[in-house]
Amino acid sequence: MSKEYKLYLIQLRQSHLSQSVFTSKLLFYIKTCSFYFYSYLFSRVNNFPYSADEMMRYLYEDYLEIIHIHSHSVESWSKELLSCITQLMSLVHGSCWYDREKKVQMKILFPTGKIICDYVKDLMRIMSHKPFYKQTKPNRSNDETILMQSIFAFLFMAVQTYDINWLFRSNTTMRDIVVSVVEATLNDKVALGGYGILGEILTDDEFKDLKIADNMSRFFVNMLEDAWNQPTKKYKHLPITSLLRGLQTLSKNDSIQESTAHLNKMNLLIEMCDEYPMVYDIIWAFSFNQDIQQQLRYNLSFISKLSQLSKECDNEQMSKMIYGILWNLETNHENRPTSKIKDEKKFDIMISYSHKEKDLCKQIYEELSKAGYRIWIDFDQMHGNVMDAMAQGIEQSHIIIVCMSEHYRKSNYCRAEAHYAFQQQ
């Protein structure tokens, strides 16, 4: 990346930009070249002279400063500044999305928690500008639409990657901005990102208060149905896997489960299971709802298929989901002989936790063990029928300590564990 590109980036770091700054050369380097870098990145051209890592290291300091400075004066942005920031943001966010599994770009861009929090606040200031989100179009036909798509896709990725839900929950204005944009936008990608963000940050009570669960459920189910019936397996340009990831996030919420039950579309999800195994996790989440349990029980062929898969499947993650669905449908634990077990408690305490908090829970375990308590805890991932193993741990313990966390709340397995412990009181 050239000295000229760097020079123009530095120019954009000024807080007060006169119109004369936006020469044809600056617009070529910052707007046009950034767009071509983004295009090459996503076309995965082998002979492209720069790697995504190199581009991010070259850009990130100037980029973060440009966004921070100009996020405080959005009302005075010129069309030229809007175009430049839109293309820069698309390039940076696109690099993060391109590498979302390894997260190398995110680590370069945000080496500390404070930096990601500050950046999210900058983005919220930009996206709260009404003329931007009011002018989004169904297609990527103007800078406002491209900008909002980029911001929402990034924020959805950020709330899934970083522990920043507290930032939205401690500032209801940020949450309300997301809701306002989603309700106003005509663009499906913006709505998808917004609903995904809300699915991550809202509690069950907030979903009920905002009364948006019905709209969200209809939005995802309608798009999924359309995408599933297309040969490309896309809704417009949205791949079905993106829609499923969004629904997977939302499916953990009680209000979404309830509104989805009213749509009576479980058979649609069942059809997708073989081609998209992640749907089993979505069905598992939905199967905590009693109305959906009934809908699933009526599909005898699906129940039969699950029973068969539980015996044959050698994929541990898949087996866990299948056993989890069957457990919720009470086809393999309703006749558990628990009375004898309850009289023979082997453990004083069982620790129920998400494996994401393994290190912290290990410290709790060690302190309790030192105090002489007999502890049941699964430090190693359990194999085979994990639901039966979990049930035995609960039945054989006097006390259950639930280590509640964001990860725990979003885990189907943890929810099943907590629910069964509550039933066994």
Rosetta blueprint (number, residue, H / E / L):
1 M L
2 S L
3 K H
4 E H
5 Y H
6 K H
7 L H
8 Y H
9 L H
10 I H
11 Q H
12 L L
13 R L
14 Q L
15 S L
16 H L
17 L L
18 S L
19 Q H
20 S H
21 V H
22 F L
23 T L
24 S H
25 K H
26 L H
27 L H
28 F H
29 Y H
30 I H
31 K H
32 T H
33 C H
34 S H
35 F H
36 Y H
37 F H
38 Y H
39 S H
40 Y H
41 L H
42 F H
43 S H
44 R L
45 V L
46 N L
47 N L
48 F L
49 P L
50 Y L
51 S L
52 A H
53 D H
54 E H
55 M H
56 M H
57 R H
58 Y H
59 L H
60 Y H
61 E H
62 D H
63 Y H
64 L H
65 E H
66 I H
67 I H
68 H H
69 I H
70 H H
71 S H
72 H H
73 S H
74 V H
75 E H
76 S H
77 W L
78 S L
79 K H
80 E H
81 L H
82 L H
83 S H
84 C H
85 I H
86 T H
87 Q H
88 L H
89 M H
90 S H
91 L H
92 V H
93 H H
94 G H
95 S H
96 C H
97 W H
98 Y H
99 D L
100 R L
101 E L
102 K L
103 K L
104 V H
105 Q H
106 M H
107 K H
108 I H
109 L H
110 F L
111 P L
112 T L
113 G H
114 K H
115 I H
116 I H
117 C H
118 D H
119 Y H
120 V H
121 K H
122 D H
123 L H
124 M H
125 R H
126 I H
127 M H
128 S L
129 H L
130 K H
131 P H
132 F H
133 Y H
134 K H
135 Q L
136 T L
137 K L
138 P L
139 N L
140 R L
141 S L
142 N L
143 D H
144 E H
145 T H
146 I H
147 L H
148 M H
149 Q H
150 S H
151 I H
152 F H
153 A H
154 F H
155 L H
156 F H
157 M H
158 A H
159 V H
160 Q H
161 T H
162 Y L
163 D L
164 I L
165 N H
166 W H
167 L H
168 F H
169 R H
170 S L
171 N L
172 T H
173 T H
174 M H
175 R H
176 D H
177 I H
178 V H
179 V H
180 S H
181 V H
182 V H
183 E H
184 A H
185 T L
186 L L
187 N L
188 D H
189 K H
190 V H
191 A H
192 L H
193 G H
194 G H
195 Y H
196 G H
197 I H
198 L H
199 G H
200 E H
201 I H
202 L L
203 T L
204 D H
205 D H
206 E H
207 F H
208 K H
209 D H
210 L H
211 K L
212 I L
213 A H
214 D H
215 N H
216 M H
217 S H
218 R H
219 F H
220 F H
221 V H
222 N H
223 M H
224 L H
225 E H
226 D H
227 A H
228 W H
229 N L
230 Q L
231 P L
232 T L
233 K L
234 K E
235 Y E
236 K L
237 H L
238 L E
239 P E
240 I H
241 T H
242 S H
243 L H
244 L H
245 R H
246 G H
247 L H
248 Q H
249 T H
250 L H
251 S L
252 K L
253 N L
254 D H
255 S H
256 I H
257 Q H
258 E H
259 S H
260 T H
261 A H
262 H H
263 L H
264 N L
265 K L
266 M H
267 N H
268 L H
269 L H
270 I H
271 E H
272 M H
273 C L
274 D L
275 E L
276 Y L
277 P L
278 M H
279 V H
280 Y H
281 D H
282 I H
283 I H
284 W H
285 A H
286 F H
287 S L
288 F L
289 N L
290 Q H
291 D H
292 I H
293 Q H
294 Q H
295 Q H
296 L H
297 R H
298 Y H
299 N L
300 L H
301 S H
302 F H
303 I H
304 S H
305 K H
306 L H
307 S H
308 Q H
309 L H
310 S H
311 K H
312 E H
313 C L
314 D L
315 N L
316 E H
317 Q H
318 M H
319 S H
320 K H
321 M H
322 I H
323 Y H
324 G H
325 I H
326 L H
327 W H
328 N H
329 L L
330 E L
331 T L
332 N L
333 H L
334 E L
335 N L
336 R L
337 P L
338 T L
339 S H
340 K H
341 I H
342 K H
343 D L
344 E L
345 K L
346 K L
347 F E
348 D E
349 I E
350 M E
351 I E
352 S E
353 Y L
354 S L
355 H H
356 K H
357 E H
358 K H
359 D H
360 L H
361 C H
362 K H
363 Q H
364 I H
365 Y H
366 E H
367 E H
368 L H
369 S H
370 K H
371 A L
372 G L
373 Y L
374 R L
375 I E
376 W E
377 I L
378 D L
379 F L
380 D L
381 Q L
382 M L
383 H L
384 G L
385 N L
386 V H
387 M H
388 D H
389 A H
390 M H
391 A H
392 Q H
393 G H
394 I H
395 E H
396 Q L
397 S E
398 H E
399 I E
400 I E
401 I E
402 V E
403 C L
404 M L
405 S L
406 E H
407 H H
408 Y H
409 R H
410 K L
411 S L
412 N H
413 Y H
414 C H
415 R H
416 A H
417 E H
418 A H
419 H H
420 Y H
421 A H
422 F H
423 Q H
424 Q L
425 Q L
